[in-house]
Amino acid sequence: MGSILPPTTAPTYKTPWNPTPLVESTTLSRAAGCRIFLKLENIQPSGSFKSRAMGNQILSHLLKPENHHRPVHFYASSGGNAGLAAVCAARSLGYPCTVVVPVSTKPLMVQKLRNAGAADVIQYGETFSEAGQYMKDVVMKNKNTDGEESEGVDDVVKIALHPFDNEPIWQGNSTIIDELVEQIPPPVGEEEEEVHAGRALPVDAIVCSVGGGGLLNGLVMGIERHRAKAKMSSAAAAAAAAADDGASKPVHLVAVETKGTDSLATALESNELVSLPKITSQATSLGAIKVSERTFQYAVQPPPGVKVHSAVFSDAEAARGVLRLVDDERLLVELACGVCVEAAVGGASCASSSSKMVAAGQKRKRGMDAGYVSKDEGYGDDRLSAGENEDDGPVSSPSLSASAGGLQSKLKELVPDLNEDSRVVIIVCGGSNVTIDMAAEWRKMLAEGWA
């Protein structure tokens, strides 16, 4: 006679995100003058790294004892990648998810949310703040479409999901580092081993975009976790001590924003957590008017073994990055992701007068005036760059510069010690708010002088 498990037994759940590959790009490496690796988060179930963030946040609620064996309904107020990831993750685990978005949300994203299986997509308000408040005050209360209490509403656990600011989100994003530790090639030879001694993983820099800061927070937490693990072995502890506990050779985290979404850079410049008056960039996936408190603290005072740099570039530069991935890697991503590629690969002479760069604890360094001559198919080719850098002299071919021991790029301005053997990982965060037609339009605009 079979037995029935008691209702108090904790259920088990599959992980609603996938491990993603790490690939080294020969083309981008040649352009950057260092080794460029791409962490392909764009192939997550939702099309972005948000599958980790929202997936782990959902799991954290389902694993709470008070929610075991009860009907649960999730609610999200992001009409972008976080909302799409929430729907995909909830549906994969067998739970409904309703999304409330502003009336300005593009039909493309509304349809993608519906196609992904959202229980409902409600449009309300002019901003995501208004949509979120309406979600909590009205949608999540007890009203159906007739304004009456829904039958059985008290039996359903209703959970609001945050797009970037809580611990489970950051822990989910930290699994990127867990995978990188296993995927990145180990150091070869005494020289490489010495360079990376004391680091959590043999990487010189990681480039990621910043909206609210959930991805950056997760990367920092992952690095901290693996530095702690490395210290558990005596050999690693000796190496770390020889490297001044990793502080002298940190993993550089390059936190990239577009002008008009630069809430982190603005906070660093103001030396306090502040809000942008509004979002003016086309990279709306980065459109958090204020980063999380944890993100600001990590940038101002990062933990040992980590150094955070903030960089801001124009939408046009972000579009160049998108087209680099389209042409060189056959990948289509949002502007919010393309800006990371351009930050890592674009030539220093491409930096517009609006570009801004700052390392934590330092004054912001103004970008160079635009001196880029576009002779390619619309996004620029660094091998044809021409210009003058007051610190490094004339800008020449990155491939030639690298072979001569000098790296002439935006990344070099942020992390001066990089060379042709340095390892740089770009988090290809992906995004679903992009189409081939949009990329074609950006190509046309760049060819016509968009800067």
C-alpha positions as a Markdown table, in Angstrom:
| # | Residue | x | y | z |
|---|---|---|---|---|
| 1 | Met | 0.0 | 0.0 | 0.0 |
| 2 | Gly | 1.5 | 3.3 | -1.1 |
| 3 | Ser | 2.2 | 6.1 | 1.3 |
| 4 | Ile | 1.2 | 9.7 | 1.0 |
| 5 | Leu | 3.8 | 12.4 | 1.8 |
| 6 | Pro | 2.6 | 14.7 | 4.6 |
| 7 | Pro | 1.6 | 18.2 | 3.4 |
| 8 | Thr | 4.5 | 19.7 | 5.4 |
| 9 | Thr | 7.1 | 18.1 | 3.1 |
| 10 | Ala | 9.0 | 20.9 | 1.3 |
| 11 | Pro | 8.5 | 20.7 | -2.5 |
| 12 | Thr | 11.4 | 20.7 | -4.9 |
| 13 | Tyr | 11.8 | 22.9 | -7.9 |
| 14 | Lys | 13.9 | 22.9 | -11.1 |
| 15 | Thr | 16.1 | 25.9 | -11.6 |
| 16 | Pro | 14.3 | 28.3 | -14.0 |
| 17 | Trp | 17.5 | 29.5 | -15.7 |
| 18 | Asn | 20.2 | 27.7 | -17.7 |
| 19 | Pro | 24.0 | 27.7 | -17.5 |
| 20 | Thr | 25.3 | 29.8 | -20.4 |
| 21 | Pro | 28.4 | 29.3 | -22.5 |
| 22 | Leu | 31.5 | 31.5 | -22.4 |
| 23 | Val | 33.1 | 32.1 | -25.8 |
| 24 | Glu | 36.3 | 33.9 | -26.8 |
| 25 | Ser | 35.8 | 36.3 | -29.7 |
| 26 | Thr | 38.8 | 36.5 | -32.1 |
| 27 | Thr | 37.3 | 39.5 | -33.9 |
| 28 | Leu | 36.5 | 41.5 | -30.8 |
| 29 | Ser | 39.8 | 40.6 | -29.2 |
| 30 | Arg | 41.7 | 41.9 | -32.2 |
| 31 | Ala | 39.7 | 45.2 | -32.1 |
| 32 | Ala | 40.2 | 45.6 | -28.3 |
| 33 | Gly | 43.8 | 44.6 | -28.2 |
| 34 | Cys | 43.2 | 42.1 | -25.4 |
| 35 | Arg | 41.4 | 38.7 | -25.0 |
| 36 | Ile | 37.6 | 39.3 | -25.1 |
| 37 | Phe | 35.3 | 36.6 | -23.7 |
| 38 | Leu | 31.5 | 36.8 | -24.1 |
| 39 | Lys | 29.2 | 35.4 | -21.4 |
| 40 | Leu | 26.1 | 34.6 | -23.4 |
| 41 | Glu | 23.2 | 35.5 | -21.1 |
| 42 | Asn | 21.2 | 36.4 | -24.2 |
| 43 | Ile | 20.3 | 32.8 | -24.6 |
| 44 | Gln | 18.5 | 32.5 | -21.3 |
| 45 | Pro | 14.8 | 31.4 | -21.5 |
| 46 | Ser | 13.7 | 35.0 | -21.3 |
| 47 | Gly | 16.4 | 36.3 | -23.6 |
| 48 | Ser | 18.4 | 38.0 | -20.8 |
| 49 | Phe | 20.3 | 37.5 | -17.5 |
| 50 | Lys | 17.1 | 38.5 | -15.7 |
| 51 | Ser | 16.1 | 34.8 | -15.9 |
| 52 | Arg | 18.7 | 34.3 | -13.1 |
| 53 | Ala | 17.5 | 37.3 | -11.1 |
| 54 | Met | 13.8 | 36.9 | -11.3 |
| 55 | Gly | 14.0 | 33.1 | -11.3 |
| 56 | Asn | 15.9 | 33.0 | -8.0 |
| 57 | Gln | 13.6 | 35.6 | -6.4 |
| 58 | Ile | 10.6 | 33.4 | -7.3 |
| 59 | Leu | 12.3 | 30.3 | -5.9 |
| 60 | Ser | 13.1 | 32.2 | -2.7 |
| 61 | His | 9.4 | 32.8 | -2.1 |
| 62 | Leu | 8.3 | 29.3 | -3.1 |
| 63 | Leu | 10.8 | 27.7 | -0.7 |
| 64 | Lys | 9.4 | 29.6 | 2.3 |
| 65 | Pro | 7.6 | 27.1 | 4.6 |
| 66 | Glu | 4.5 | 29.3 | 4.7 |
| 67 | Asn | 4.1 | 29.0 | 0.9 |
| 68 | His | 4.5 | 25.2 | 0.7 |
| 69 | His | 1.6 | 23.5 | -1.1 |
| 70 | Arg | -0.4 | 26.7 | -1.4 |
| 71 | Pro | -1.6 | 28.4 | -4.6 |
| 72 | Val | 0.8 | 31.3 | -5.4 |
| 73 | His | 0.3 | 34.2 | -7.8 |
| 74 | Phe | 3.2 | 36.4 | -8.7 |
| 75 | Tyr | 3.0 | 40.1 | -9.8 |
| 76 | Ala | 5.6 | 42.2 | -11.6 |
| 77 | Ser | 5.5 | 45.9 | -12.6 |
| 78 | Ser | 8.3 | 45.8 | -15.1 |
| 79 | Gly | 7.3 | 45.7 | -18.8 |
| 80 | Gly | 10.9 | 45.0 | -19.9 |
| 81 | Asn | 13.2 | 42.2 | -19.4 |
| 82 | Ala | 12.5 | 41.7 | -15.7 |
| 83 | Gly | 8.8 | 41.3 | -16.3 |
| 84 | Leu | 9.4 | 38.9 | -19.2 |
| 85 | Ala | 11.8 | 36.9 | -17.0 |
| 86 | Ala | 9.3 | 36.8 | -14.2 |
| 87 | Val | 6.6 | 35.4 | -16.5 |
| 88 | Cys | 9.0 | 32.8 | -18.0 |
| 89 | Ala | 10.3 | 31.6 | -14.7 |
| 90 | Ala | 6.9 | 31.5 | -13.0 |
| 91 | Arg | 5.3 | 29.6 | -15.9 |
| 92 | Ser | 8.2 | 27.1 | -16.0 |
| 93 | Leu | 7.5 | 26.3 | -12.4 |
| 94 | Gly | 3.8 | 26.1 | -12.8 |
| 95 | Tyr | 2.6 | 29.4 | -11.3 |
| 96 | Pro | 0.8 | 32.4 | -12.8 |
| 97 | Cys | 2.3 | 35.8 | -13.1 |
| 98 | Thr | 0.5 | 39.1 | -13.9 |
| 99 | Val | 2.4 | 42.1 | -15.2 |
| 100 | Val | 1.3 | 45.7 | -14.8 |
| 101 | Val | 3.1 | 48.2 | -17.1 |
| 102 | Pro | 2.7 | 51.9 | -18.0 |
| 103 | Val | 0.5 | 52.9 | -21.0 |
| 104 | Ser | 3.7 | 53.9 | -22.8 |
| 105 | Thr | 5.0 | 50.4 | -22.9 |
| 106 | Lys | 5.7 | 49.4 | -26.5 |
| 107 | Pro | 3.2 | 47.0 | -28.2 |
| 108 | Leu | 6.2 | 44.7 | -29.0 |
| 109 | Met | 6.9 | 44.1 | -25.3 |
| 110 | Val | 3.2 | 43.8 | -24.3 |
| 111 | Gln | 2.8 | 41.1 | -27.0 |
| 112 | Lys | 5.9 | 39.3 | -25.9 |
| 113 | Leu | 4.6 | 39.2 | -22.3 |
| 114 | Arg | 1.3 | 37.8 | -23.5 |
| 115 | Asn | 3.1 | 35.2 | -25.7 |
| 116 | Ala | 5.3 | 34.1 | -22.8 |
| 117 | Gly | 2.2 | 33.2 | -20.9 |
| 118 | Ala | 1.4 | 36.1 | -18.6 |
| 119 | Ala | -1.8 | 35.5 | -16.7 |
| 120 | Asp | -2.7 | 39.1 | -17.6 |
| 121 | Val | -0.9 | 42.2 | -18.9 |
| 122 | Ile | -2.5 | 45.4 | -17.5 |
| 123 | Gln | -1.4 | 48.9 | -18.7 |
| 124 | Tyr | -1.8 | 51.8 | -16.2 |
| 125 | Gly | -0.1 | 55.1 | -15.5 |
| 126 | Glu | 2.6 | 57.1 | -17.1 |
| 127 | Thr | 5.6 | 55.6 | -15.3 |
| 128 | Phe | 6.6 | 52.3 | -13.9 |
| 129 | Ser | 6.3 | 53.8 | -10.4 |
| 130 | Glu | 2.6 | 54.5 | -11.1 |
| 131 | Ala | 2.1 | 51.1 | -12.6 |
| 132 | Gly | 3.7 | 49.4 | -9.6 |
| 133 | Gln | 1.7 | 51.4 | -7.1 |
| 134 | Tyr | -1.5 | 50.5 | -9.0 |
| 135 | Met | -0.4 | 46.9 | -9.0 |
| 136 | Lys | -0.1 | 46.8 | -5.2 |
| 137 | Asp | -3.1 | 49.0 | -4.3 |
| 138 | Val | -5.6 | 47.6 | -6.8 |
| 139 | Val | -4.6 | 44.6 | -8.8 |
| 140 | Met | -3.2 | 42.6 | -5.9 |
| 141 | Lys | -6.0 | 43.5 | -3.5 |
| 142 | Asn | -9.1 | 41.6 | -4.3 |
| 143 | Lys | -10.8 | 43.2 | -7.3 |
| 144 | Asn | -11.8 | 41.4 | -10.5 |
| 145 | Thr | -12.7 | 43.1 | -13.7 |
| 146 | Asp | -16.2 | 43.9 | -12.4 |
| 147 | Gly | -14.7 | 45.6 | -9.3 |
| 148 | Glu | -15.9 | 42.8 | -7.0 |
| 149 | Glu | -13.9 | 40.5 | -4.7 |
| 150 | Ser | -12.6 | 37.5 | -6.6 |
| 151 | Glu | -13.9 | 34.2 | -5.3 |
| 152 | Gly | -11.4 | 32.3 | -3.2 |
| 153 | Val | -9.0 | 35.2 | -3.2 |
| 154 | Asp | -8.0 | 34.6 | 0.4 |
| 155 | Asp | -6.6 | 31.2 | -0.5 |
| 156 | Val | -4.1 | 32.6 | -2.9 |
| 157 | Val | -0.6 | 33.9 | -1.8 |
| 158 | Lys | 0.0 | 37.1 | -3.8 |
| 159 | Ile | 3.6 | 38.1 | -4.2 |
| 160 | Ala | 5.0 | 41.3 | -5.7 |
| 161 | Leu | 8.4 | 40.9 | -7.4 |
| 162 | His | 11.1 | 43.6 | -7.4 |
| 163 | Pro | 13.1 | 44.0 | -10.7 |
| 164 | Phe | 16.5 | 44.5 | -9.1 |
| 165 | Asp | 16.7 | 45.4 | -5.4 |
| 166 | Asn | 16.8 | 42.4 | -3.1 |
| 167 | Glu | 19.2 | 39.7 | -1.9 |
| 168 | Pro | 17.7 | 36.7 | -3.8 |
| 169 | Ile | 18.0 | 38.7 | -7.1 |
| 170 | Trp | 21.7 | 39.4 | -6.4 |
| 171 | Gln | 22.3 | 35.8 | -5.4 |
| 172 | Gly | 20.8 | 34.6 | -8.6 |
| 173 | Asn | 23.0 | 36.9 | -10.6 |
| 174 | Ser | 26.0 | 35.7 | -8.7 |
| 175 | Thr | 25.7 | 32.3 | -10.3 |
| 176 | Ile | 27.3 | 33.9 | -13.4 |
| 177 | Ile | 30.6 | 34.0 | -11.4 |
| 178 | Asp | 30.1 | 30.4 | -10.3 |
| 179 | Glu | 30.1 | 29.4 | -14.0 |
| 180 | Leu | 32.9 | 31.7 | -15.0 |
| 181 | Val | 35.2 | 30.1 | -12.4 |
| 182 | Glu | 34.7 | 26.8 | -14.2 |
| 183 | Gln | 34.7 | 28.2 | -17.8 |
| 184 | Ile | 37.5 | 30.7 | -18.0 |
| 185 | Pro | 40.8 | 29.1 | -19.2 |
| 186 | Pro | 43.2 | 28.5 | -16.3 |
| 187 | Pro | 46.5 | 30.6 | -16.2 |
| 188 | Val | 49.2 | 29.1 | -18.4 |
| 189 | Gly | 52.8 | 29.5 | -17.3 |
| 190 | Glu | 54.4 | 31.2 | -14.3 |
| 191 | Glu | 53.8 | 34.7 | -15.6 |
| 192 | Glu | 50.1 | 34.3 | -16.0 |
| 193 | Glu | 49.8 | 32.5 | -12.6 |
| 194 | Glu | 51.6 | 35.4 | -11.0 |
| 195 | Val | 49.4 | 37.9 | -12.7 |
| 196 | His | 46.2 | 36.2 | -11.4 |
| 197 | Ala | 47.5 | 35.1 | -8.0 |
| 198 | Gly | 45.0 | 36.1 | -5.2 |
| 199 | Arg | 42.1 | 36.7 | -7.6 |
| 200 | Ala | 38.8 | 34.9 | -7.3 |
| 201 | Leu | 39.1 | 33.9 | -10.9 |
| 202 | Pro | 41.8 | 34.5 | -13.6 |
| 203 | Val | 40.1 | 37.5 | -15.2 |
| 204 | Asp | 41.4 | 41.1 | -15.4 |
| 205 | Ala | 38.1 | 42.8 | -16.0 |
| 206 | Ile | 34.3 | 42.1 | -16.3 |
| 207 | Val | 32.2 | 44.6 | -18.2 |
| 208 | Cys | 28.5 | 44.8 | -17.3 |
| 209 | Ser | 25.7 | 47.3 | -17.8 |
| 210 | Val | 24.0 | 49.0 | -14.8 |
| 211 | Gly | 20.3 | 49.8 | -14.5 |
| 212 | Gly | 19.3 | 49.4 | -10.9 |
| 213 | Gly | 22.5 | 47.5 | -10.0 |
| 214 | Gly | 21.2 | 44.0 | -9.5 |
| 215 | Leu | 23.7 | 42.5 | -12.0 |
| 216 | Leu | 26.7 | 44.4 | -10.5 |
| 217 | Asn | 25.7 | 43.4 | -7.0 |
| 218 | Gly | 25.5 | 39.8 | -8.0 |
| 219 | Leu | 28.9 | 39.9 | -9.7 |
| 220 | Val | 30.5 | 41.4 | -6.6 |
| 221 | Met | 28.9 | 38.9 | -4.3 |
| 222 | Gly | 30.0 | 36.0 | -6.5 |
| 223 | Ile | 33.6 | 37.3 | -6.6 |
| 224 | Glu | 33.6 | 37.6 | -2.8 |
| 225 | Arg | 32.3 | 34.1 | -2.4 |
| 226 | His | 35.0 | 32.6 | -4.5 |
| 227 | Arg | 37.7 | 34.6 | -2.9 |
| 228 | Ala | 36.6 | 33.1 | 0.4 |
| 229 | Lys | 36.6 | 29.6 | -1.1 |
| 230 | Ala | 40.1 | 30.1 | -2.5 |
| 231 | Lys | 41.4 | 31.1 | 0.9 |
| 232 | Met | 40.3 | 27.8 | 2.3 |
| 233 | Ser | 43.2 | 26.0 | 0.6 |
| 234 | Ser | 46.7 | 26.8 | 2.0 |
| 235 | Ala | 48.2 | 27.2 | -1.4 |
| 236 | Ala | 45.6 | 29.7 | -2.4 |
| 237 | Ala | 46.0 | 31.5 | 0.9 |
| 238 | Ala | 49.7 | 31.8 | 0.3 |
| 239 | Ala | 49.2 | 33.1 | -3.2 |
| 240 | Ala | 46.7 | 35.6 | -1.9 |
| 241 | Ala | 49.1 | 36.8 | 0.8 |
| 242 | Ala | 51.8 | 37.2 | -1.8 |
| 243 | Ala | 49.5 | 39.3 | -3.8 |
| 244 | Asp | 48.6 | 41.6 | -0.9 |
| 245 | Asp | 45.4 | 39.7 | -0.3 |
| 246 | Gly | 44.3 | 40.4 | -3.8 |
| 247 | Ala | 43.9 | 44.1 | -3.3 |
| 248 | Ser | 46.9 | 45.0 | -5.5 |
| 249 | Lys | 45.5 | 43.0 | -8.4 |
| 250 | Pro | 41.8 | 43.2 | -8.2 |
| 251 | Val | 39.2 | 42.0 | -10.6 |
| 252 | His | 38.0 | 45.3 | -12.3 |
| 253 | Leu | 34.3 | 45.6 | -12.7 |
| 254 | Val | 33.4 | 48.1 | -15.4 |
| 255 | Ala | 29.9 | 49.4 | -14.8 |
| 256 | Val | 28.5 | 50.9 | -18.0 |
| 257 | Glu | 25.5 | 53.2 | -18.5 |
| 258 | Thr | 24.1 | 55.3 | -21.3 |
| 259 | Lys | 23.8 | 59.0 | -21.0 |
| 260 | Gly | 20.2 | 59.6 | -19.8 |
| 261 | Thr | 20.2 | 56.4 | -17.6 |
| 262 | Asp | 23.4 | 57.2 | -15.7 |
| 263 | Ser | 22.0 | 57.0 | -12.2 |
| 264 | Leu | 25.2 | 55.3 | -10.8 |
| 265 | Ala | 27.6 | 57.8 | -12.4 |
| 266 | Thr | 25.4 | 60.7 | -11.2 |
| 267 | Ala | 25.4 | 59.3 | -7.6 |
| 268 | Leu | 29.2 | 58.9 | -7.7 |
| 269 | Glu | 29.7 | 62.4 | -9.0 |
| 270 | Ser | 27.4 | 63.7 | -6.2 |
| 271 | Asn | 28.9 | 61.4 | -3.6 |
| 272 | Glu | 25.5 | 60.4 | -2.5 |
| 273 | Leu | 22.6 | 58.3 | -3.6 |
| 274 | Val | 20.4 | 60.5 | -5.9 |
| 275 | Ser | 17.6 | 60.1 | -8.4 |
| 276 | Leu | 17.6 | 61.2 | -12.0 |
| 277 | Pro | 14.8 | 63.6 | -12.9 |
| 278 | Lys | 13.8 | 61.4 | -15.8 |
| 279 | Ile | 15.1 | 58.8 | -18.3 |
| 280 | Thr | 16.2 | 60.3 | -21.6 |
| 281 | Ser | 18.1 | 57.4 | -23.2 |
| 282 | Gln | 16.7 | 55.0 | -25.7 |
| 283 | Ala | 18.3 | 52.2 | -23.6 |
| 284 | Thr | 15.2 | 52.0 | -21.5 |
| 285 | Ser | 16.2 | 48.6 | -19.9 |
| 286 | Leu | 18.7 | 50.6 | -17.9 |
| 287 | Gly | 16.0 | 53.1 | -16.9 |
| 288 | Ala | 16.2 | 53.0 | -13.1 |
| 289 | Ile | 16.2 | 56.6 | -11.9 |
| 290 | Lys | 18.1 | 55.5 | -8.8 |
| 291 | Val | 20.5 | 52.5 | -8.2 |
| 292 | Ser | 20.1 | 50.4 | -5.1 |
| 293 | Glu | 21.9 | 51.4 | -1.9 |
| 294 | Arg | 24.1 | 48.3 | -2.1 |
| 295 | Thr | 25.2 | 49.2 | -5.6 |
| 296 | Phe | 26.3 | 52.6 | -4.5 |
| 297 | Gln | 28.2 | 51.3 | -1.6 |
| 298 | Tyr | 29.9 | 48.6 | -3.7 |
| 299 | Ala | 31.0 | 51.4 | -6.2 |
| 300 | Val | 32.2 | 53.8 | -3.5 |
| 301 | Gln | 33.9 | 51.2 | -1.2 |
| 302 | Pro | 34.2 | 47.8 | -3.0 |
| 303 | Pro | 35.3 | 44.7 | -1.0 |
| 304 | Pro | 38.9 | 43.5 | -1.2 |
| 305 | Gly | 39.7 | 41.9 | -4.5 |
| 306 | Val | 37.3 | 44.1 | -6.5 |
| 307 | Lys | 37.6 | 47.6 | -8.1 |
| 308 | Val | 34.6 | 49.2 | -9.6 |
| 309 | His | 34.7 | 51.7 | -12.5 |
| 310 | Ser | 31.8 | 53.7 | -13.8 |
| 311 | Ala | 31.5 | 54.6 | -17.5 |
| 312 | Val | 28.8 | 56.5 | -19.4 |
| 313 | Phe | 28.4 | 56.5 | -23.2 |
| 314 | Ser | 25.9 | 57.8 | -25.7 |
| 315 | Asp | 23.1 | 55.9 | -27.3 |
| 316 | Ala | 24.9 | 56.1 | -30.6 |
| 317 | Glu | 27.9 | 54.3 | -29.1 |
| 318 | Ala | 25.6 | 51.7 | -27.7 |
| 319 | Ala | 24.2 | 51.2 | -31.2 |
| 320 | Arg | 27.7 | 50.6 | -32.5 |
| 321 | Gly | 28.2 | 47.9 | -29.9 |
| 322 | Val | 24.9 | 46.3 | -31.0 |
| 323 | Leu | 26.0 | 46.2 | -34.6 |
| 324 | Arg | 29.4 | 44.8 | -33.7 |
| 325 | Leu | 27.7 | 41.8 | -32.2 |
| 326 | Val | 25.3 | 41.6 | -35.2 |
| 327 | Asp | 28.1 | 41.7 | -37.8 |
| 328 | Asp | 30.9 | 39.9 | -36.0 |
| 329 | Glu | 29.1 | 37.4 | -33.7 |
| 330 | Arg | 25.6 | 37.1 | -35.3 |
| 331 | Leu | 24.0 | 38.1 | -32.0 |
| 332 | Leu | 21.1 | 40.6 | -31.6 |
| 333 | Val | 20.9 | 42.5 | -28.3 |
| 334 | Glu | 19.4 | 45.7 | -26.9 |
| 335 | Leu | 21.2 | 49.0 | -26.6 |
| 336 | Ala | 21.5 | 48.3 | -22.9 |
| 337 | Cys | 23.8 | 45.4 | -23.8 |
| 338 | Gly | 25.5 | 46.9 | -26.8 |
| 339 | Val | 26.9 | 49.7 | -24.7 |
| 340 | Cys | 29.1 | 47.1 | -22.9 |
| 341 | Val | 30.6 | 45.9 | -26.1 |
| 342 | Glu | 31.4 | 49.4 | -27.2 |
| 343 | Ala | 32.9 | 50.2 | -23.8 |
| 344 | Ala | 35.2 | 47.2 | -24.1 |
| 345 | Val | 36.1 | 47.3 | -27.8 |
| 346 | Gly | 35.5 | 50.8 | -29.1 |
| 347 | Gly | 38.5 | 53.0 | -29.8 |
| 348 | Ala | 39.3 | 55.9 | -27.5 |
| 349 | Ser | 38.9 | 58.3 | -30.4 |
| 350 | Cys | 35.2 | 57.2 | -30.6 |
| 351 | Ala | 34.4 | 58.7 | -27.2 |
| 352 | Ser | 32.0 | 61.6 | -27.6 |
| 353 | Ser | 32.2 | 64.8 | -25.6 |
| 354 | Ser | 29.3 | 63.4 | -23.5 |
| 355 | Ser | 31.1 | 60.3 | -22.5 |
| 356 | Lys | 32.0 | 60.1 | -18.8 |
| 357 | Met | 34.3 | 57.8 | -16.9 |
| 358 | Val | 35.0 | 57.6 | -13.2 |
| 359 | Ala | 36.7 | 55.1 | -10.9 |
| 360 | Ala | 35.3 | 54.8 | -7.4 |
| 361 | Gly | 36.8 | 57.5 | -5.1 |
| 362 | Gln | 38.1 | 59.5 | -8.0 |
| 363 | Lys | 36.9 | 62.6 | -9.9 |
| 364 | Arg | 35.2 | 61.9 | -13.2 |
| 365 | Lys | 37.4 | 62.0 | -16.3 |
| 366 | Arg | 35.8 | 63.7 | -19.3 |
| 367 | Gly | 35.6 | 61.8 | -22.6 |
| 368 | Met | 37.5 | 63.0 | -25.6 |
| 369 | Asp | 35.8 | 65.1 | -28.3 |
| 370 | Ala | 34.4 | 63.1 | -31.2 |
| 371 | Gly | 37.1 | 62.4 | -33.7 |
| 372 | Tyr | 35.9 | 59.3 | -35.3 |
| 373 | Val | 35.7 | 59.0 | -39.1 |
| 374 | Ser | 33.1 | 56.5 | -40.1 |
| 375 | Lys | 34.1 | 54.6 | -43.3 |
| 376 | Asp | 32.5 | 51.3 | -42.7 |
| 377 | Glu | 28.9 | 50.0 | -42.6 |
| 378 | Gly | 27.6 | 52.3 | -39.9 |
| 379 | Tyr | 29.1 | 51.4 | -36.5 |
| 380 | Gly | 32.8 | 52.2 | -37.0 |
| 381 | Asp | 35.9 | 50.1 | -37.4 |
| 382 | Asp | 38.7 | 50.9 | -34.9 |
| 383 | Arg | 41.3 | 49.9 | -37.5 |
| 384 | Leu | 40.2 | 53.1 | -39.4 |
| 385 | Ser | 40.1 | 55.3 | -36.4 |
| 386 | Ala | 42.0 | 58.6 | -36.5 |
| 387 | Gly | 42.5 | 61.0 | -33.6 |
| 388 | Glu | 44.7 | 62.3 | -30.9 |
| 389 | Asn | 44.7 | 61.1 | -27.3 |
| 390 | Glu | 46.5 | 63.6 | -25.0 |
| 391 | Asp | 47.8 | 60.7 | -22.8 |
| 392 | Asp | 48.6 | 58.0 | -25.3 |
| 393 | Gly | 49.4 | 59.9 | -28.5 |
| 394 | Pro | 47.8 | 59.3 | -31.9 |
| 395 | Val | 45.2 | 56.6 | -32.1 |
| 396 | Ser | 46.2 | 53.8 | -34.4 |
| 397 | Ser | 45.1 | 50.3 | -35.3 |
| 398 | Pro | 44.2 | 48.4 | -32.1 |
| 399 | Ser | 45.8 | 45.3 | -33.5 |
| 400 | Leu | 49.0 | 47.1 | -34.2 |
| 401 | Ser | 48.9 | 48.9 | -30.9 |
| 402 | Ala | 48.4 | 45.6 | -29.1 |
| 403 | Ser | 51.3 | 44.0 | -30.8 |
| 404 | Ala | 53.4 | 47.0 | -29.8 |
| 405 | Gly | 52.4 | 46.6 | -26.2 |
| 406 | Gly | 50.0 | 49.5 | -26.1 |
| 407 | Leu | 46.2 | 49.3 | -26.0 |
| 408 | Gln | 44.4 | 52.3 | -27.5 |
| 409 | Ser | 40.8 | 52.0 | -26.4 |
| 410 | Lys | 38.2 | 53.2 | -24.0 |
| 411 | Leu | 38.8 | 50.2 | -21.8 |
| 412 | Lys | 42.5 | 51.2 | -21.6 |
| 413 | Glu | 41.4 | 54.5 | -20.2 |
| 414 | Leu | 39.5 | 52.8 | -17.4 |
| 415 | Val | 41.9 | 50.0 | -16.7 |
| 416 | Pro | 45.4 | 51.2 | -17.9 |
| 417 | Asp | 47.3 | 48.0 | -17.1 |
| 418 | Leu | 45.6 | 45.8 | -19.7 |
| 419 | Asn | 47.7 | 44.3 | -22.5 |
| 420 | Glu | 47.2 | 41.7 | -25.3 |
| 421 | Asp | 47.2 | 38.8 | -22.8 |
| 422 | Ser | 44.7 | 40.4 | -20.4 |
| 423 | Arg | 41.3 | 38.6 | -20.1 |
| 424 | Val | 38.1 | 40.7 | -20.3 |
| 425 | Val | 34.7 | 39.2 | -19.9 |
| 426 | Ile | 31.7 | 41.0 | -21.4 |
| 427 | Ile | 28.4 | 40.0 | -19.8 |
| 428 | Val | 26.1 | 39.8 | -22.9 |
| 429 | Cys | 23.0 | 40.6 | -20.9 |
| 430 | Gly | 20.8 | 40.3 | -24.0 |
| 431 | Gly | 17.3 | 41.8 | -23.9 |
| 432 | Ser | 14.1 | 41.3 | -25.9 |
| 433 | Asn | 13.2 | 44.9 | -26.7 |
| 434 | Val | 15.0 | 44.8 | -30.1 |
| 435 | Thr | 14.3 | 43.7 | -33.6 |
| 436 | Ile | 16.3 | 43.4 | -36.9 |
| 437 | Asp | 14.4 | 46.5 | -38.2 |
| 438 | Met | 15.6 | 48.5 | -35.1 |
| 439 | Ala | 19.2 | 47.5 | -35.7 |
| 440 | Ala | 18.9 | 48.4 | -39.4 |
| 441 | Glu | 17.6 | 51.8 | -38.4 |
| 442 | Trp | 20.5 | 52.4 | -36.0 |
| 443 | Arg | 22.9 | 51.4 | -38.8 |
| 444 | Lys | 21.3 | 54.0 | -41.0 |
| 445 | Met | 21.4 | 56.7 | -38.3 |
| 446 | Leu | 25.0 | 56.0 | -37.6 |
| 447 | Ala | 25.9 | 56.2 | -41.3 |
| 448 | Glu | 24.2 | 59.6 | -41.4 |
| 449 | Gly | 26.3 | 61.0 | -38.5 |
| 450 | Trp | 24.4 | 60.0 | -35.3 |
| 451 | Ala | 26.8 | 60.6 | -32.5 |
